[in-house]
Amino acid sequence: MKKKKGKKMKKKKIVLSMLVLLMLVGVSVFQQIIANAAEVKNVVLVHGGWHGKWSWYNLIDQLEDSGYSVTLVELPAHGNDTTSAWNASAESYVNKINTALQQNSGKSILVVHGSSSAFASRSAELNPNKVDKLLFISGVLVKNNECVASVLLKDSYSNALANAKVNLLRGTMSIGSDIVYNTARKGDKMIGESLLGDEPSKGFMSSIELGNNFNNIPKYYIQTLQDMSLSFQYQSELLKKVPCNKVYQINSGHVPFITNVAEVVSIIDEISIKTEQGIIPRSSRTIIEEEVKVYDDPKIEELVYGELSGVKEVSLEEYMRIYDSFAEDED
């Protein structure tokens, strides 16, 4: 009888031990679920043309309050970056975005505005293991070997680039703030008008190389219905040649991250589901102006001192024609 009781006691101990082990495993799994849920999500923000990282000022706090870790990219010769406009190449833009992405141990959602969409696309092509998703906000979508200027000049519904002037002394382009902030509140409009800078022209002339890496990354797009910079109609045309996984629409002008913040955050929340996460550091902003008269590009130097000697400004279309003619002569 004692042997039977001993065997029963052993069985009970084994059963109890197994139950305790299962409970511990369950607690461990639960703790892991909680840890994963609390993990910080990463968003890399790339400002558009004529802007700097200052332009995300209404969006940053909202994203951080929602649990995201935000990195702001300042492109060369924009905002507080002191690079000469003549040295602000497409490659330098891409390198700056690459650096922000590579600082993260995991993947990030790459959110990009306007003309910088082309440079972010190239960065995604080079860093497929760092970009979980791409979100274009009123983005200039390019196909392989297209340049930003050639794409923008085809927007027949907008006068933004048709009226843009290239300053040949500084190598920059200017546009009117009224077409950028047409739906902004008075305070935001004043901030935008005071900080909106000139855009280096050099980066707009470079062809962007894209391939399978870019094609395979999930892409999302926010269309802006009242956009006077990149028209809604032309955005629709761009989406036909560069399809995105999902297209959203916001009833705003060119800068919904200033005017319609809650809607933009909601879209980022939606597309962030199942995103790989990690932590990226942050940075700051401001704007500077400088007169540049150093021509590191021989094409531009010949243009300024040759065919256009004495001319200070030309249209972007004329600038492209002459720039391209130099490229043909070199070939």
Secondary structure as UniProt FT lines:
FT   HELIX           2..38
FT   STRAND          41..46
FT   TURN            49..50
FT   HELIX           53..56
FT   HELIX           57..65
FT   TURN            66..67
FT   STRAND          68..73
FT   TURN            76..77
FT   TURN            79..80
FT   HELIX           85..87
FT   HELIX           90..102
FT   STRAND          108..113
FT   HELIX           114..116
FT   HELIX           117..126
FT   TURN            128..130
FT   STRAND          131..137
FT   TURN            144..145
FT   HELIX           148..152
FT   TURN            153..154
FT   TURN            156..157
FT   TURN            160..162
FT   STRAND          165..167
FT   TURN            168..171
FT   STRAND          172..174
FT   HELIX           177..179
FT   TURN            182..183
FT   HELIX           186..195
FT   STRAND          199..200
FT   HELIX           202..205
FT   HELIX           212..216
FT   STRAND          219..224
FT   TURN            225..226
FT   HELIX           232..241
FT   STRAND          246..250
FT   HELIX           256..259
FT   HELIX           261..271
FT   TURN            272..274
FT   HELIX           298..305
FT   TURN            306..310
FT   STRAND          313..315
FT   HELIX           316..330
//
